[in-house]
Every structure is written in C-alpha cells, then in structure tokens.
C-alpha cells in the first residue's frame, strides 16, 4: 500500500524566479522514471506532478505549477503549451475585400530546443543530428526515459551560455495549459513600461490578473486529495516583490492552515543597472521581505550575492564550481540544486515531514525569516566514507545562500539539514576492528548519527533535524557544465582526474551530491538590522520620490521599516552571549 501523497502547488513569480524554477523542474524531470521494473524512488514525484490526458488520449505528467511573467518573456514558448493541440487549423475569415498579411518572424530556437523538438516527435537522433540541428515532422512520442538517455549521450555538445536569453530557452518539459500567466501591463524588454517598483506589483493583483490566478489555483487545488500547501518562488528585487506580497496574503486568507513556504530569489547582478535601479532593488527587497514573511509559514531569501545592500561583497564562490555570476543561466542553476535539497523533507515517499511541521520547527516566536546554506556539490572523494569527508573539512562545508553570514559562536534557534546524493558511498567508517579510529565520527553506526554528531560539534545546544537521501540530483542537459575538472561524472572528487594539461576536457558530470541547511538564529539579527539601517539611511522622498508615486503611501512605507526593525529584534539573543554594536544598542 502506497503512502498518502500530500500534494504541493508551486508558484513562480518573476523572471529570475522562473530561471531558478526552470532548472529545478528540469532536475525533477531528469529523475522521473516510468520503468515498472525499477523500485520506487525516495522522492514521491506525485507531490509536485499531476497526471492528465490529452484530447488524443495520451497520458501526460505535468507540474502542478502557476508561473507568472511579463509580456515578451516567453520567446519560443507558447503560453497555452503544446500538449493539447487538436491539429485543426484556425478557420479562414470570410472577407471579400483585399487582405494584407503581416507576419512577424518567430524567435529562433537554440540547438538544445531544436533537438528536444526532434526527440519529442519521436525521431531517432545520432551524433550528427545533435550537431546539425536537422528538422523533421512529428511522428510519435518518446517516453521521458528515452529522451533523458539520448540527451545525456551528447551533453558535451551543448554550450548554451551565449544563446540563453529567457528561461524558456532551456526548458525541457511540457507545461499544462493553465500554468503560464502573462502580465500584459508591463514589458520584459526595453525601458518603457517596466515593473520596477514594489507599489506597481501590489496594484497588479486585481481585475483580470487576479481572476486568472484565482482560476488557475482553483483548478490545481480542486483535483488534490491531500493538499498540503504552496511553495512560492518570487523575485525579490523588482516589482514582483509587491505582487508576491499580495499573492501570499491572498493564499493565507483563502487557504488558511496550509503551508506557504516562500523563497525570495535575487540574481547576483542585473543587466543595464544604474544607481537609481540599485536603490529600487534594495527598497523592493526590504518591503518584499517584511510583507511576504508576515503572510508565509516562513520566508527564505535565495541568492549568490555577497549581500543585499547597495555595496555587496564578492559573489559566493564554491570550491568545485566554475560559474559566471553575471549569467542568470549559471547562478540560477546552483540555486536550483540547493532548492532540490531544501524541499526534500515534504517530498519524501517515506518519513515525509509536512510543510507546516517543517516551518513550525524553524519559525518559533514569530521568527519567520530563515537563512539557507549549502555545499554544491558536497565535497566527498570517490571511494571514501561520510566520516572521512566531514573530518577533511576545516569548518562546516556549506556557504551562504541567503547573503547571511553564518554565526561563528554556535548559537542557533533551529536547524534543518538535508544531505542528498551519497548513493554508493559508505555512510560509516570501514576501519578494520582493532585499528585506531581517526575520529569519534568513525565509531558511529549510521549516517544520521555521523552527520548529527558533526553538526552538533558546531551547534552544541541548537535543536537539529536532518535527513539523508541516497539519490543524487541529476544534472543532465541542459544543466550548464560548470563543474571542476577534479570531479568525476558522479560529482565526486577523484584524484585520478587532476589533469596534467590545464586545457584538458573534464568529464561530463551527470549527478552531484548536495548538502543544505535551513537555519533560524541570532545571525539573522545582524543581517536584518543591517538591511534596516541601509534602507533608513536616506530620505526616500528626496532620493527616490518616484518609488512612492504608485504606492505604498509614506505612512505604509514607514510602518514597513518599523516592522523590519522589530523583526530583527526577534532574533536577538539577550542571554549575554551576543556582541552588539552601539548602533544596534540604540534600537533599544
């Protein structure tokens, strides 16, 4: 008897959130298998995906997703998708007069999308097909296992860094016709009609936009049997922060008691940015965080920026990644790998933790902002064990994924750690009996005990929950090949792969292990207080009067800043162990 499937609906609000979401859905799709001979995996895919049927009777498996973006952001992707085409042409208009037809050239598809179309139509592709971009007519449909294996064979041929302009340029799955919602009031490209300010986004959720969203949500919710809640990805630095604030408020009012886990996404940099736009990004971030946190079960920023202020430090670097922080295609792929592990607890087939329980364990006493950390990939050598890998780390292996530095004094109110992808590696020591053990970790008898003992050595008094999942995240096409040459195809360190020739081609990495941590602790006091000081350091009526022209009112803006200050105080440790600056003490 199968376990109860607690369904989740995902919302993606904004262009960068759709970048992260597209990579994330590609990761989910790569892990799907329809082979009845294969045992069911640890992750229950029905939590995120729904089964349907086309008009022709074909079975479909599509995300339970609502994705919102601006006019001009879809490029080659059709808003209604292609799963439910009837094959009938649009009837000709009855008109006796002369006609003049103007046709706009459709956007061109990159090599990956062209090859995906051919595979989706059932063509048998060779290496020559993948490199030539040959076209064909649809014949039949291939299952996802066949498409995955054929794409994986030629992964090295895809270099999409120069051709990815929008998130649909690397989307590898079909969407349901009710998934995509386009906001026509604002443009994705150009300088006119841009969704840049918080108030613009707040004002959007009414009329046709509200009706469209409400209709899509009801469609997905009503077909769920054990609906547990929403996971929301929302742009944090543009006007979508205002829209996300209203959307989460609506979800809280309409679906009270369900989990609402909100992740605010921010790229490392924005194209064509200016000092004024950077100021807008800061204001949107502060207001969006306050409002979305108040309406969500928890709110977690996701970014590789060195900080959310106007002068952030260098982007986050990872020892085994070579990525370009300015490319959204690169940075969003790293965040998607982290998100794949962060969301594991409520997607498991066995020992599943409901959304509300995950949130409650981290958001006690109104501390609804949490910080994410991750090691992408988790550093472990091929053939070694988990105790060996952890003992080789001089400190905790993860890096900030929320622009929030980790506390150095071991204080934390709650932590949830997920280690994903050590399939085939030993979780405990293999030291022969009678030999001296290298560390205490080598004496423990389960992977959970090993990981818990290691983390507790850094956070001795903090509540800790953790989960280990053996299956890694599969990074097959079109995931960018941004991995170190010292990793093998499973994303593990391998001393045999250190090249004598620096120009040598590294192995194609097809899967990686990842460890992530969600934390609530005093480190967020300093982080939120710094954000409050950055926003309060100038008079918005003089520096950015246009920001308030479409809302919020000055009184609402001032109230939001006060809420941000009070939110920071909730993370303050008054036990005497905290070190506070004089400016922080002044807040008292």
N, C-alpha and C positions, 0 to 999 in steps of 0.2 A: 504494500500500500504506500503510495507516494505521500510525501509531506504536503501540508497545505501551502499553496503558493500565495504569498502576500504581495499583491501587485503594486507597482510603483509607476507613477506618471512623471515624465521628465519635461521640464520647460527650459528652453534655451532662448534668452532674451538678449539680442545684440550680436554684432558681427564677430567679435573676438570670442564670445561665449560659444558661438556656432563653430568657430575654428576648433576650440577645445572639444566641443561636443562631437564634431565630425570625426576627429581622431579617436575619441572614446567609443563611438558607435562602431567604427572600423575595428577596434580591438575586440569588442563584443562579437561582432560578426565573424572575425577570424577564429574565435573559439567555439563557434557553433558546429555541431556535427549531427547529421541525420542518419548516421550509420547505426542500424538497430543492433549490430553485434558489439558496439562499443558500450562499456558501462557508463551510466550517467555521471557527469562531472560533479565537482564540488559546488560549482555555481549553478543556481537554478535560473536558466535563461528566461523562463516564462514570467519572472518577476518584472522584467523590462520589456519583453516582446509579446506581441499578440498574434494569434493565428487567425487568418482570414481566408477569403476565397474570392478570386476574380470572377468577372462575368462569364468567363470561359470555363470556369470550374477548377482552375489551378489553385493549389494551396499557396498562401503567402505567409510570410513571417516577418512582420514589420515592427519597428519600435513604437512603444506607447509614448508618443512624443508630440509636443507642440513647439515649433521653432519659429520665432518672430525675428524679422529683419526688415531693412528699409528697401525702398524702390531701387532697382538696379543692382541688388546684391546677389541675385541668383545666377546670372550669366547663362550657362547652358542648361541649368536645372529648371524643369517645368514645375510651376507651383503645385499643380494637381498631380504630379508624378506621372509615371507611365504604366503602372500595374493594371489600371482599369480601362485601358484603351479599348474601344469597341471595334476599331478598324474601319469605321464608317467615316466617309469624308463629309465635311460640312456642306449642306445643301447650297446650290448656287442661288444667288439672288435673282429675282425676276425684275429685270430692268431693261427697257427697250432702248434707252439712250446710250450714248457713248460712255465708256469707262476708262479711267486711267488708274493703273495699279502701281503703287509704290511699295517695293519690297526692301526691307532692311536686312542686310546680310547677317545671318545668325553668328553668334560668337563661336570661334573655333575651339575645338576640344584638344587638350594636350594628349600626348601619346598614351598615357595611362587610361584616360577616359575612352579613347578610341578602342584600345584593346579590350577594355571592360565591356564595351558595347558588343564587340565581336564574340566574346566568351558568353555574354548574357544571351546572345542569339543562338548559341549552340555551335559556333564554328570551332573546329579543331585547329588550334594555333601551334605553329612551330616557332623556333627562334627567329626565323626570317619574318614571320608575321609580326612579332613583337617589335622588331626594329624597323619595319617598313611602314607600319600604320595602315595596312591594307583595309579596305572597307568591304562589307558584304551585306546581304539581305538576311533578315532574321529567319531562322529555320525552326529551332526548337529551344527549349530551356534547359540549362545545366543546373545541377544542384550545387549548393554552396561548397560542398567538399571538393568537387571537381574544379570549380573556379579558384578556390583557395590554393589548391595544389599546383595548378597551372600558372597562376600568378607568381607563386613562390619560386618556381623554377627560374624565372627570368628577372628576379628582383634587382639584380645589379644594373639592369638596363634603364631603370627609371631614375632620372635626375630632375625632379620637378621644381627645384628651388627657383628657377627662372620663369616658370610658367604658372605657378600658383598665385592667383590674384585674389580669389574669393574662396570660401570654404567648400563650395560645391566642386571646385577643381580637383579635389581629392576624395570625394565622397564615393564609397564603394558599395553602398547598399541602397535598396529601394525604400522610399517613404510611403506611408499611407496618404491618400489624397487629402485627409483632414489634418495633416501635420504642419504644413508650412503656412504661415500667415505673414503677408507682406503689408507693411505700413506705407501707404502711398503718399502721406502728407510730407514725408521727408526723403531726401536723396542720400544714397550711399556714396556717390561720387560727386565731385565738383564742390564749389564753395557756397552755392546757394541752397537754401532750404536744408540745412544740416541739423541733426538732432544733437545739439551740443550741451544744452543746459538741463539741469535737474527739473526745473519747472515745466519745460516743454514735455518731458516724459510723463510727468504727473498728469498733465492735462490731456494726454492721449487716451487714457483708459475710460472712454465714454463713447456713445454712439456706435458706429459701425465696428470700431476696433474692439470694444467691449462685447458686443453681440457675437462677433466672430470668435473671440477667445472663449466666451461662455459656451457657445455651441460646440466647439472642439473639445473642451474639457468634459462637458456632459456626455459626449459620445464615448470617450475613453473610460470615464468613471462608471457609467451605467453598465458596461459589459464586464466589470471587475466583480469577482466573488468575495475576495478578502482584501479589499483595497487598504493599503497601509499608509499611503501618503505621497508627497511630491518631493522630487529633488529638482532644485531650481539653479540654473547657471545664468548669471546676469552680469552684463558689462557694468563695471564699477566706475569708470572714468568719464562716461558720456551721458547723454540724456536718458539712456536706458536705465540708469540708476533710479531716476524718478519713476519710470514706468514699472520697474521691478518693485519699488516700494508700494505702489498701488496694487500690483498683481498679488504680492504676498499678503497685503491687507485683505484683499478680496478672498484669497484662499483661506485665510484664517477665519473670516466671517462665514464663508459658505461651507467650509469643511472642517469645522472645529473638532478637535480631538485627533485629527490625522497629523502625521509628521510632516513638517515643512523644513527640509534641510536646504539651506541656501548657500551657494558658493559664488562670491563676487569675484569675477575674473578681470585682470588688468594686464595688458601687454607690457613688455619692457620699455618700448618706445612707440610713438605714434608718427606716421609719416606727415611731413609738412607741418610739424608742430611749431608754435610760437609761444612767447612768454604769456600772452593772454590765454591761449588754449591750455597751456600747462596749469595756469591758475584755475581755469574751469575744471580741469581734471581733478585737482585737489579738492575743490568745493563739492563736485559731484560725489567723490569718494567719501568725504566726511558725512554728507547728508544721506547718501545711499546706505552707508553702513549703519547709521543710527536708526533709520526707518525700517530697513529690511531686518535688522536684528530684532527689533521690537515686535515684528509680525511673524517671525520664524521660530522654529524649535531651536535652531542655532544658526549662526551666520559665520562662514569661514571664508576669508579672502584667499584667493589663489593667484599668485603672481611670482615671476622670477626677478622682479625689480629689487634693487637693493634697499628700497624704502618707498613709502607712498607720498613723501613730501616733495617739495619743489626741487630739492637737490639730493636725489638718492645716490647712494654709493654704487659701486660697480654691480652689474647683474650677478646673480648667483651662478657659481661655476660648480661643475661636478667632475670628479677625477677621471671618469671613464666616458665622458661625453665631449664631443667637439661640435658645438652648435653655434649658430649665428643668432645672438639675442635680438637683433633687429628684424629677423624674419619671423612673422607670426606663424608660419608653417612649421618652424622649428620649435619655438618656445611653447606653443600650444600642444605639440606632441609630447613634450616632457610632462606638462601638467596633466595631460590625459592619462599617462601611465600612473601618475600619483593618484588621480581620481579613481582609476580602476581598482587600486588597493584600498583607498579611503572608504569606498562604498561597499566593500566586501561584506561587512557584518550583517547587513539586512538583505543580502542576495544569496546567502548560502542555502544549500539544499537541506543540510542538517545543522542543528545548533544555530539556527538563524536568530539574530537579535533584531527585534522590530525597531523601526526608526525612532519611535518615541522613547524606547529604552536607551538607545544609543545617545540621543540628545539629552535625556534626563541625567545620564551619568556624567555629562560634561558641563551642563548649563545650570548648575545649582546656584541658588541665591541670586537669580537674575543675570548670571554671567553668560549671556547668550552669544558672545563673540568667542570663537575658538581659533587657535593657530594651527596650521598644518606644517609638517616637516617630512622630508623624505630623502631616501638614498636611491637614486635612479642611475644605474642599477645598484642593487645591494652587492657590496664587494665580497665575493667569495671565490676561492680558487677551485678550479676543476679538480675533483677527487678529494677535496678536504671536507671537513665537518663544520657544523654551525659553531661549536665551541672554538675551533681554530680560527674561523672567520672573525668572531667577536673579539677574541683575545688579540688579534692582529690590529684592531682599531685602537688608536690612541685616545679617542673620545667617541661619543655617540656618533654613529656613521651618517646620520642624516643632516640635511641642510634646510634652511628656512624656505618654505613655500608660501608664506603669507607676509613676507617682508618684516617679520617679527623675530628678532634675535632671541635665542633660547636662554632661559635663566641659567646662570652659572653656579647657583648655590643650592640646587637640588630641591627647590620649593615648587610644588605643583598641586593644584586642587583636584585634578583628574586627568587621566591619560588613556587613550585607546590606541594600541599598536597593532598593525597588521603586517605580517611577513608573508609574501606571496612568491612562489616560484622556485622552491628548492627541491623540486622533483628529481630524484636520482642522487641527491646529495645526502650524506649522513647528518642526522639531526643531533646525534650524541657522539661521544668520543669513541674511537676504536682502539684506544691504547690497550695493549695486552695486559691481562691480570698480572699483578706483581710488579709492574713497572711504575715508576713515579709519575703521577699525574701533573701535567703542565700547569693546571689551574683548578679552582673549585668547579668551574663550569664543566670540566671534563669528567666530574664524578656524578653528574646528574643523569637521570634516566629517561627524560623526554625532552623533545624540542621546546615545548611550552615552558618547562622548568628552566631550561638553559636560558631562553630569551628573557623570562621573568626575572631570573637572578641577575642577569647582566644589567637590565634597565633599573632594577631596584638598587643596584650599587650606585647609580647616579641620582635616583629619586627615592631615597630610603623610606620616606613617610607618605608618599603620594599614592592614592588609590590607582590601581592599574588593571586594565582589561586588555587581553591580547588574543589574537587568533593567527594560526598558521594555515596557509593554503598551499598545497603542493604544486598545483598547476601554475606555470608562469604566464605572463602576458605575452601574447603572440604579436610580434611586430613585423608582419609580412606587408607587402605592398598595399598602399602607398606610404607607409611609415618611412620617414627620412632615415637614411643611414648615417647617423651622427655618432656612432659608437667608436670607442678606442680600438686601435689595432691589436691591443693586448687581450681582447675578448674573443672567445670562440663563438660559434653560431648559436649557442645557448645563453650568451651573455655572461659567461663565467670567465674569470681571469685564467689565462693559460700561458705559462712561461715559455712554452714552445712557440708561441705566436709572436714574440717580440721580434720585429723584423730587423735584419741586418741592413736592409735597404729602406730608408725612410719613405721612399716613394712606393713601397710595396702595397698591393691592394689588400685590404683587410678582409677577413671572412664576412659573408653576409649574415648578420645577426638576425635570427628569426624569432627569438624569445628572450626575455630578460626577467631576472628576479628583482623584486621591488620591496622595500620596507617603508612604511609610513607611520606617522604618529599624529594624532589629534590631541591637542593639549589645551587645558584651561589653567592658567596660573598667574602669579604676580608679574611675569614678564609682559603681560598684556597691559598692565597699569602704565608702565613707562611708554609703551608703544602707542596706546590710545591717548595718553597725556601729550605726547609729542605731536600727534596729529591735531589735537585740540589747540595746542599752542601755535602750530603753523597756520591754522585757519583763523585764529583770533589775533594774529599779529598785524593785520591790516584792516582798514575800514572798507568793507565791501561796497558801500555806497559811493566811495570815491574811486576805488581801484577797478571795480567791475560792476558798474551800475546796470549794464545790460543783462547781467546774470539774473537780476531780480525783476526784469521787465515782464517776464511771463510767469512769475511766481518762483519761489514762495514769497509771501509777504515778509517784510523785515522782522516783524514780531515772531513769525514762524521760524525764520532763519535763526534768530537769537535763541529761541527755545530749543531748537535742534542742537546748537552748540552747547547749551547748558546740559542737555541730555547726554551729549558726548562726554562732558566733564564728569558727570555723575556716573556714567558707565565705567569710566576709567577707575574711579574710586572703589567700585565693587571688587576690583582685582587687587586692591592694595592690602598688603599684609601688614597689619598693625601689631604683630607679635614682637616687634623689635628687631627682627632679622633683616628688614628691608633697609636699603640705603636710598634716601630720597634727597633730591636737590632742593635748594632753597625755593626755587620756583614752584616745585611740587608742594612744598610745605605751605606756600602762600595760598594754595587752593583750599586749605582747611579753614 
